[in-house]
Amino acid sequence: MSEGFALLDPAMGVLRISGDRIAGVETAPRPNDRIIDLGADRVIPGLINAHDHLHLNHYPRTRFRERHKNVSEWIEDIDTRRSSDAVLRTCGELPRASQLLQGGLKNLLSGVTTVAHHDPFYEPLQSADFPVRTVHPYGWSHSLFIDGAEKVREACLATEASVPWIIHAGEGVDAAAGQEFETLDELGCLRPNSVLVHGVAFDPQQLQRMAGAGAALVWCPASNDFLFSATAAVDALLATDRLVLGSDSRLSGSRDLLAELNLASRLASIDDARAQRMLTRDAARVLRLPDRGELRAGTLADFCVLPAGLPLTRATRADIRAVVIGGSFRYGDEDYRDSFMAAAATREVRVDGRAKWLDSALVAQAMKSGIREVGLEWPRAS
């Protein structure tokens, strides 16, 4: 690609893009570069969702008792009703590729450009036209409850140090959930590439030990509150870079990562700068992604444009001005669509009542799959 893009950001200066990479920051545009003046808007790295189950986002939030002591109760409640409950049965009949597509769409619309999918790496996730990037390779276990201690230990030790190993842990408020930290420690599973999800039952001292070992916590406060009316003691980690954020799936979590961030900012002392680091630089480091999370020369050209004066902690998916992945406009407003010369590759949709433009291949896939996304209106058939 001979022609690049030069973004003029009021705070950063010039961000130059060539192909799918950032070619330079605060460097002069090349003679053939297309100049995109952001005005008062600002560019940030593409957001990284550190925990989602991409095949479960077409489900509504579901529980069959008011509160749970341990996630095992919730899993058992759902498993025993997959055939008898009409909603669960209908959702379960959606083809896997369509399930995953909706999960990718959910993330793209909220400014996410990379997702850590916590389950097997299904084939559609490898497709070049999947809505977002997914973390790969990775090691994973579901949980001590599902997999058992020996399989967890084997999975952890089999995961190379250069990639993350991810596990649900401490997901509950009872003694069994609390004991999982010590069990993981005894198994040798608190390593620098260990990524523990939830940690509701862990006390501040345990979380500090976790961070001291180089491991990290993915915080999913909406899911935790929905199931347990409690969440992790994250204040113990705010002075570290070992705390990142995940939306979880909609089966228990919030609508998207921006809604999750809004809740997180109200539950803990997280200012906008700290929030941005959690969802970009820190998440990239925790998930072993050296080519993203920062706007610097050599990293992938994955970024979002936010409106002037709007803190990330208050942004919604309809506020996002542009989402760019690999230098290509994927979602956002008409003026940025035109700036990135994407008119032929996008179609108009409405998101929460606002006109937006979305990658046309994704629109075609989603409409063919019959995906129904609340607040998203597809274009009329031509």
C-alpha positions in Angstrom: 0.0 0.0 0.0 1.9 3.1 -1.2 -0.5 5.6 0.3 -0.7 5.9 4.1 -2.8 7.8 6.6 -1.6 10.6 8.9 -3.9 11.3 11.8 -3.6 14.7 13.3 -4.5 14.3 17.0 -4.6 17.5 19.2 -2.7 15.9 22.1 -0.5 13.3 20.3 0.4 15.2 17.2 0.8 13.1 14.0 0.1 9.3 14.1 1.2 7.8 10.8 -0.3 4.6 9.5 1.2 2.5 6.7 -0.6 -0.7 5.7 -1.8 -2.5 8.9 0.9 -1.0 11.2 1.6 2.3 12.9 4.6 3.6 11.0 5.4 6.5 13.4 4.2 8.8 16.1 5.0 12.6 16.0 6.5 12.1 12.6 5.9 14.2 9.5 3.4 12.8 7.0 4.8 11.5 3.7 3.9 13.3 0.5 1.3 10.8 -0.6 -0.3 10.4 2.8 -4.0 11.0 3.2 -4.4 13.6 6.1 -7.2 12.9 8.7 -7.6 15.8 11.0 -9.3 14.6 14.2 -10.2 18.2 15.2 -10.9 18.0 19.0 -11.5 14.2 18.9 -8.9 11.9 20.3 -7.4 8.6 19.3 -6.7 5.7 21.7 -5.5 2.2 21.2 -8.1 -0.4 20.4 -9.7 -1.8 23.5 -8.8 -5.3 24.7 -11.5 -7.4 26.3 -9.6 -9.7 28.6 -12.4 -12.2 29.2 -15.4 -13.2 27.1 -17.1 -16.4 25.9 -17.8 -15.4 22.4 -20.3 -18.2 21.8 -22.6 -17.2 24.7 -23.5 -13.5 23.9 -26.8 -14.3 22.2 -28.2 -15.6 25.6 -30.0 -13.2 27.9 -28.8 -12.8 31.5 -29.9 -15.9 33.2 -30.2 -17.3 36.7 -32.7 -19.5 38.6 -32.1 -18.3 42.1 -31.7 -14.9 43.7 -28.1 -15.3 44.7 -25.4 -18.0 44.6 -22.6 -18.9 46.9 -20.5 -20.6 44.3 -20.5 -20.5 40.5 -21.0 -24.3 40.5 -24.6 -23.7 41.6 -25.2 -21.5 38.7 -23.6 -23.9 36.2 -25.7 -26.8 37.6 -28.9 -24.8 37.4 -28.3 -24.0 33.7 -27.1 -27.4 32.8 -30.1 -29.1 34.2 -32.4 -26.8 32.2 -30.8 -26.7 28.8 -33.6 -28.8 27.3 -36.5 -27.9 29.5 -36.2 -24.1 29.5 -37.5 -22.6 26.2 -35.1 -19.7 26.1 -32.0 -21.8 26.8 -33.1 -24.4 24.3 -33.7 -21.9 21.5 -30.4 -20.1 22.1 -28.6 -23.4 22.1 -29.9 -24.2 18.7 -28.2 -21.2 17.0 -25.3 -22.5 14.9 -21.9 -22.1 16.5 -20.6 -19.8 13.7 -23.6 -17.5 14.3 -23.0 -17.6 18.0 -19.4 -16.5 17.6 -20.3 -13.9 15.1 -22.6 -12.2 17.5 -19.9 -12.2 20.2 -17.5 -10.6 17.8 -20.0 -8.0 16.7 -20.8 -7.2 20.4 -17.1 -6.4 20.9 -16.5 -4.5 17.7 -19.4 -2.1 18.4 -17.9 -1.2 21.8 -14.5 -0.3 20.5 -12.9 -3.6 21.2 -10.3 -4.8 18.7 -8.9 -7.9 20.5 -10.8 -10.4 22.7 -9.5 -13.1 25.0 -11.9 -16.0 24.3 -12.1 -18.4 27.2 -13.0 -21.7 25.7 -11.7 -23.9 22.7 -10.4 -21.9 19.8 -13.2 -22.6 17.4 -12.4 -22.5 13.7 -14.5 -19.4 12.8 -12.3 -17.3 15.1 -9.4 -17.9 12.7 -11.2 -16.3 9.8 -9.8 -13.1 8.4 -13.3 -11.6 8.3 -14.1 -12.3 11.9 -15.2 -8.9 13.4 -12.3 -8.6 15.9 -8.9 -10.2 16.6 -8.8 -12.9 19.2 -5.9 -13.9 21.5 -4.1 -16.9 20.1 -2.2 -19.0 21.0 -3.3 -19.4 24.7 -3.5 -22.1 27.3 -6.6 -22.5 29.4 -8.5 -24.5 31.9 -12.2 -23.9 32.7 -11.8 -24.1 36.5 -10.8 -26.4 39.3 -14.4 -27.3 39.8 -14.9 -28.4 36.2 -11.5 -29.8 35.3 -10.1 -31.1 38.6 -6.7 -30.3 40.1 -4.6 -32.7 38.1 -5.9 -31.5 34.7 -5.5 -27.9 35.8 -1.9 -28.5 36.8 -1.1 -30.3 33.5 -2.7 -27.5 31.4 -0.8 -24.8 33.3 2.6 -26.5 33.1 2.0 -27.4 29.4 1.5 -23.7 28.5 4.6 -22.0 27.2 5.7 -19.0 29.3 5.3 -16.7 26.2 1.6 -17.2 26.1 -1.1 -16.7 28.7 -2.7 -19.5 30.7 -6.3 -18.5 31.7 -8.6 -20.0 34.3 -11.8 -19.1 36.3 -10.8 -18.9 39.9 -12.4 -17.8 43.2 -15.7 -17.4 41.5 -18.0 -17.4 44.5 -18.3 -16.2 48.1 -18.0 -19.5 50.0 -15.0 -21.3 51.5 -14.6 -23.6 48.5 -14.1 -20.6 46.2 -11.7 -19.0 48.7 -9.6 -22.2 48.9 -9.0 -22.2 45.2 -6.2 -19.6 45.5 -4.2 -21.8 47.9 -4.8 -24.9 45.7 -3.5 -23.1 42.6 -0.5 -22.0 44.5 0.2 -25.5 45.8 -0.2 -26.8 42.2 2.5 -24.4 41.0 -0.1 -22.5 38.9 0.7 -19.0 40.0 3.1 -18.0 37.3 3.9 -14.8 35.4 1.7 -16.0 32.5 -1.2 -17.1 34.8 -4.4 -15.1 34.3 -7.0 -15.7 36.9 -10.6 -14.6 36.1 -13.0 -13.2 38.8 -11.2 -13.7 42.2 -14.3 -12.7 44.1 -13.4 -15.0 47.1 -9.8 -13.9 47.3 -8.7 -11.6 50.1 -6.4 -8.6 49.6 -3.4 -10.5 50.8 -3.9 -13.3 48.3 -4.3 -10.8 45.5 -1.1 -9.1 46.5 0.6 -12.5 46.5 -0.8 -13.2 43.1 0.6 -9.9 41.7 3.9 -10.6 43.4 4.2 -13.9 41.5 3.6 -11.9 38.3 0.1 -13.4 37.7 -2.9 -11.2 36.9 -6.6 -10.8 37.6 -9.3 -10.2 35.1 -12.1 -8.3 36.9 -15.7 -8.9 35.7 -17.7 -6.9 38.2 -21.1 -7.0 36.5 -21.1 -10.8 36.3 -19.9 -11.0 39.9 -22.6 -8.6 41.1 -25.3 -10.5 39.2 -24.4 -13.9 40.6 -23.1 -13.0 44.1 -23.9 -9.4 45.0 -20.1 -9.1 45.6 -17.0 -8.6 43.6 -13.2 -8.9 43.9 -11.2 -6.7 46.3 -9.5 -4.9 43.5 -8.2 -2.0 45.6 -5.3 -4.3 46.5 -4.2 -4.3 42.8 -4.8 -0.7 41.8 -1.2 0.2 42.3 -0.1 -2.6 40.0 -0.5 -3.4 36.3 -1.9 -6.8 37.2 -5.5 -5.8 37.0 -7.4 -5.9 33.7 -11.1 -5.9 32.7 -13.4 -8.4 31.0 -17.0 -8.2 30.1 -17.7 -12.0 30.5 -20.6 -13.2 28.3 -24.1 -11.8 28.4 -25.3 -15.0 30.1 -24.1 -13.3 33.3 -22.2 -10.2 32.4 -22.9 -6.7 31.0 -23.9 -5.7 27.5 -20.4 -4.9 26.5 -16.9 -3.8 27.7 -17.9 -0.1 27.9 -20.8 -0.9 30.2 -18.4 -3.0 32.3 -15.9 -0.1 32.5 -18.6 2.3 33.5 -19.6 0.0 36.4 -15.9 -0.6 37.3 -15.2 3.1 37.5 -18.1 3.5 40.0 -17.0 0.6 42.2 -13.3 1.5 42.5 -11.0 4.5 42.4 -10.3 4.3 38.6 -9.8 7.6 36.8 -9.9 7.8 33.0 -6.2 7.4 32.5 -6.1 4.3 34.7 -9.2 2.9 32.9 -7.6 3.3 29.5 -4.4 1.5 30.6 -6.4 -1.4 32.0 -8.1 -1.9 28.7 -5.1 -1.3 26.4 -1.5 -1.4 27.6 -1.9 -3.5 30.7 -4.3 -6.0 29.0 -1.8 -6.4 26.1 1.0 -7.2 28.6 -1.0 -9.6 30.6 -2.2 -11.5 27.5 1.3 -11.5 25.9 0.4 -9.3 23.0 3.5 -7.1 22.3 2.1 -5.8 19.0 -0.9 -4.0 20.4 -2.2 -1.9 23.4 -0.1 1.1 22.6 0.2 3.7 19.9 3.8 3.4 18.9 5.8 2.6 15.8 5.6 -1.1 14.8 2.4 -1.9 16.6 -0.8 -3.0 14.8 -2.9 -0.1 13.5 -5.8 -1.0 15.9 -7.4 2.1 17.5 -10.6 4.0 18.3 -11.5 7.6 18.0 -13.6 9.1 20.8 -15.5 12.4 20.8 -14.0 15.5 22.2 -14.3 15.8 26.0 -15.9 12.4 26.5 -14.1 10.2 29.2 -13.7 6.6 28.2 -15.4 5.6 31.4 -18.7 7.3 30.2 -18.6 6.3 26.6 -21.2 4.0 25.0 -21.0 2.1 21.7 -23.0 4.8 19.9 -20.5 7.4 21.0 -17.6 5.7 19.3 -16.5 7.9 16.4 -14.4 5.2 14.6 -13.0 1.7 15.2 -10.0 0.9 12.9 -8.4 -2.6 12.8 -5.2 -3.1 10.8 -5.6 0.3 9.3 -9.1 -0.4 8.0 -12.2 1.4 9.1 -14.7 -1.2 10.5 -17.3 0.8 12.4 -18.2 4.4 13.2 -19.4 7.7 11.9 -19.8 8.8 8.3 -17.1 11.5 8.3 -14.4 9.0 9.4 -15.8 6.4 7.0 -15.1 8.9 4.3 -11.7 9.9 5.7 -10.6 6.3 5.6 -12.0 5.8 2.1 -14.4 3.1 3.3 -17.6 4.1 1.7 -17.6 1.1 -0.7 -16.8 -1.3 2.1 -19.4 -0.3 4.6 -23.2 -0.1 5.0 -25.3 2.2 7.1 -26.9 0.8 10.3 -28.5 2.4 13.4 -27.0 1.7 16.8 -29.0 2.8 19.8 -30.8 5.3 17.6 -27.8 6.8 15.9 -26.7 6.4 12.3 -23.5 4.5 12.0 -21.5 2.7 9.3 -20.4 -0.9 9.7 -18.2 -3.2 7.6 -20.4 -4.4 4.8 -19.1 -8.0 4.8 -20.0 -8.2 8.5 -23.4 -6.8 7.9 -24.1 -9.4 5.2 -22.9 -12.2 7.4 -24.9 -11.1 10.4 -28.1 -10.6 8.4 -27.8 -14.0 6.8 -27.2 -15.6 10.2 -30.4 -14.0 11.6 -28.5 -12.4 14.5 -30.6 -10.1 16.6 -28.7 -7.5 18.5 -30.7 -5.3 20.8 -30.3 -1.6 19.7 -28.9 -2.5 16.3 -31.1 -1.9 13.2 -29.9 -3.5 10.0 -30.2 -1.8 6.6 -33.3 -2.4 4.6 -33.0 -5.1 2.0 -32.1 -3.7 -1.4 
